[in-house]
Amino acid sequence: MSVTSSTSDYQMVVEDGVGFPPDMVFCRRLPKIELHAHLTGSITKNTLQQIWEARSAAEGSLGIEAPMAALADPSDAQGIDTFFTHFNMYMYQLVNTPESLAFATRAVLAEFASDGVAYLELRTTPRALPGGSAEASVRTILGEIGAWNNSSNGDIMPVRLILSVDRAKHDSIACGGIVDLALKLRGEGHPIVGLDLCGDPNKLIDVSTLRGPFLRARALGLPCVLHFAEVVASSTARELDELLSWQPRRLGHAIHVPEATRDRILAAGAAPELCLSCNVLAGMLPPKTTVDGDGNGCHCPAEMIDHHFGWWWEQGGPLSLGTDDVGVFGSTSSEEHQHAAVHFNLSRRDLVALSRRAMAGALGTPQDELRIDRLLDTFAVSEGIEVEEVAAALAGTDF
Ligand SMILES: CNc1ncnc2c1ncn2[C@@H]1O[C@H](COP(=O)(O)O)[C@@H](O)[C@H]1O
């Protein structure tokens, strides 16, 4: 069946529920929910280049190559084993003044909004810039988020912030400091909505050492979202059991999860944050075994269609698509939605349902949820997808 612009044909196509992928124009129009985006990783090459040029002009040689040259190859820094060096050796060297951090934050917000993201939970790891404190840099970011939210932009895409704890850098004392900072800033009225555990998953730590601060945060009303089962090494039963015992609201990536653990996640209602391009490009998915015409088996890298999104989508619970690091993997939220539609046979109606299922895992206010609900109702009607049909698509979804 071909895509047509006629409303009746269009409704017919939508109603068949399968058979053609919604196009990029639709995916860009769709009000999307972005819950898994790391601030520094979301800075695009273009923005980095602007920062590099402005700083080089003002300060002389920065001692680092221009982004357009240093990051010319899109496969740079994408393998999960080398990925983290990219942040430590490049991004954190370039974006290390309050001005560049503020500029980068503004650019990241503007880019998500222009891609049609209607609600954004950004996350960032508190880090001290030269001559400043970690608190000061988080305040710089919050200053930009506050200005955004208080302008008309905030009506288009409200922004909330999650503070990240880096498993490779923060011990339990540092983690406790981040919890204190998050609670203090939230107490001042800043839109801090949760705590994340991220960082290089190949850095094997005893995550139970971080349990105290995370549980304290939760007890004080600051829920956690955790990077979970990203690589085989960090997917031991011990680590996964420990992390689930913190009762996380969402789980980032959730790749190497045994079946029984998946069932526990479903029962707990924790929402997976799934990142298609990131997982494929960084080679994070388990290789697949295929057999050639001569009967020889081989291990091939997994592709988009092998992604565990398909399994979670079928379960009907809360889940979201995240870009992770659009500056590294180069795939926008609209592109991620189109990938899902193409590879998992999602209709336009399904994509509206996906935005609702994503919002079910958001950490914002009830008003945030209500706003998205209404926005999606209006969108569905304006696109010729009846609200009743959206409700039907959601039937059996327990949230
Ligand atoms: C497979 N994807 C990932 N897995 C785990 N941690 C990741 C990540 N992508 C990014 N980060 C974490 O986010 C930091 C950059 O943003 P912020 O400076 O905090 O804003 C990285 O240093 C890393 O710790």
The ligand as a Gaussian input file, in Angstrom:
#p B3LYP/6-31G(d) Opt

LIG

0 1
 C       26.011000       3.938000      25.968000
 N       25.771000       5.240000      26.485000
 C       26.149000       5.650000      27.711000
 N       26.280000       4.783000      28.739000
 C       26.667000       5.209000      29.963000
 N       26.970000       6.487000      30.232000
 C       26.867000       7.381000      29.229000
 C       26.456000       7.005000      27.943000
 N       26.450000       8.109000      27.164000
 C       26.867000       9.130000      27.936000
 N       27.125000       8.689000      29.184000
 C       27.606000       9.466000      30.334000
 O       27.261000      10.827000      30.145000
 C       28.422000      11.649000      30.175000
 C       28.269000      12.785000      29.195000
 O       27.232000      13.660000      29.548000
 P       27.292000      14.631000      30.808000
 O       28.697000      15.204000      30.896000
 O       26.892000      13.864000      32.015000
 O       26.311000      15.744000      30.474000
 C       29.562000      10.697000      29.815000
 O       30.802000      11.137000      30.345000
 C       29.103000       9.377000      30.429000
 O       29.479000       9.279000      31.772000

